[in-house]
């Protein structure tokens, strides 16, 4: 095992009486060391301030996941051209609910996909829009995440294909 020990520099001087006086040489701290220490101190203060503000603001705002639901669906027609391909006309009414009382929600990259028996049969893009409940504004701070809504529908047969049941879930990813 190797141990390192800092040994101070000692200078020897003789006094007029012949006694040997030992003096420790003092060395001054470099200005670069003081500058680095000051920067570390400021960084630690900023880290503490941002940590405390996060612990205070985040629970007061309490961001919650947006709720996606299908309130109505109607299957007007369905035409089978071959065993693989078919054509149809379906109407979906989607509801987006913002459970956040102090935040607005902006939906930007929104698309609706229709799947039948593990096969995607339709995709429709939706223009960006906002759901506003603006009571608290955090200035330039933005909190964003991806959502995936999934609904399983059971419809009656066309031409009056109405919604029998639905099961919708929304998850963050």
N, C-alpha and C positions, 0 to 999 in steps of 0.2 A: 504494500500500500504506500502510495506516495502522497505526502502532505505538503502543501505549499503554505508558507508562512511569510507574511509581509514583515520585513525587518526595517525599522526606521534607520535612517542614516545618522550616525553619531560622529561628531567631530571632537577631537581631543585638543584641549588648550591647557597650557601651564600658567598658573597664576604667579604673581611676584614672589609668593612664599614657597613656591615649588610644588604646590598641590596640583594634582591633575583634575581639571574640571571637564565634565562631559556635557555636551550640549546636543540637543536634538535639532536637526535642521528642519525647518518648516518649509513646505513647498506650497505655493498658491494653487488653487483650483483654476483650471483653464476656463476662459469665458465660454468656450463651446460646450463644456460640461454643464455650466449654469444655464445656457440656452436650451440644451436638451432636457434638463430637469424642468425648466419652466414650461416647455411644450408638453411634456408628459403630465405635469400638474394640470394644465388647461384642458388637455384631452380627458383626463379622469374627471374633472369637474363637469365638462360637457356630457360625458357618459352618464354620470349620476343624475344630472338635470333631465336629460332625455329619458332615462329609465323611470324616474319618479313621475314625469309628466305622462308617460305611457301608462303607468300603473293607475294614474288618476283618470285620464281621458278615455281609455279603452273601455273600462267597465261602465262609465257614464253614457257612452255612445252605444255600446253593445250591438255591434253589427250582427244581423241575423240573415239567414239565407232567404232569398226570394222564393215565393211559392208559385209554382206553375200548375194550372189546372185546366181541364177541358170542361166547359160548362154545357156545351151542346155539340153534337155531331150528327150529320145526316148523310146517308149513303143514297144518292139519287139513282145512279145507274152503275152497272158493272157488265162489261162485255168480254167474253172469252174468245179470242181470235185463234189461239192455239193452246196446248197444254202448258206452255211456258210463259206466253205473253197474254196480258189482259189489259183492258182499258176501263176506266171508271171515272165517276164524278162524285167527289166527296166534299162536304163542307164541314170545317172545324171551327169552333169558336173557342179561342184560348183566353184564359184569364191569367194575368200576372199580378200578384199581390205583394206589395212591399210591407213587411211586418215591422220595419224600422220606423220608429216615431220621430227620430231626430236626423234622418239622413235621406237624401235623394238617391235613386238608383238609375243608372244609365245602362241600357242594353244596346250593345254595339254590333257584335258579330252574331246575329241570331239567324238560325235556320231550323226549319221544321222538316223532319224526315218521317216518312210513312213506311212501315215495315209490315210484311205479311209472311208468316211462316219462315222467319229468319232470312228473308230476302227484302232488300230495300226496293220499294216500288215507286217512291216519289220523294222529291226534295223541293222545298220552297224557301227562298230567302225572305227575311223580313227586314224592313228599313229600321235604322236605329231610332230609339225613342227613350224618353225619361219618365220615371215614376217619381213624383216629387212629394215629399213630406218635410220641407226644409224648415227646421226650427233651430238647428245648430250647424254652423258653418265653421269648418276647420281651416279655412284659407286655402293654402296651396297643397295641403296634405290630401292625397287620394289613396283609397284602399280599393283594390280590384282583385277579382278572382273569377275563375271559370265555373259555370254551372252546367249541369247535365240533368235535364228533366226527362222523365220517362213515364208514359201513360199506356196502359193496356185497356183497350176498348172492346166492348161487345155491342154489336149493332144488329138490328133486324134486317131482313132482306129488302132490297130496293123494290119499287120506286119510293116507298115511304120508309126507308131505312133510318129508324130513329135509335137514339142511344139507350141501351138497356143498362149497362154498368160501366164503370171506369175505376181504375186504380192508378193514381199518379204519385210519383216520388220525385224529389229534387235533391241532387247531391252536388257538393263542391268537389272540384279537382284541380 
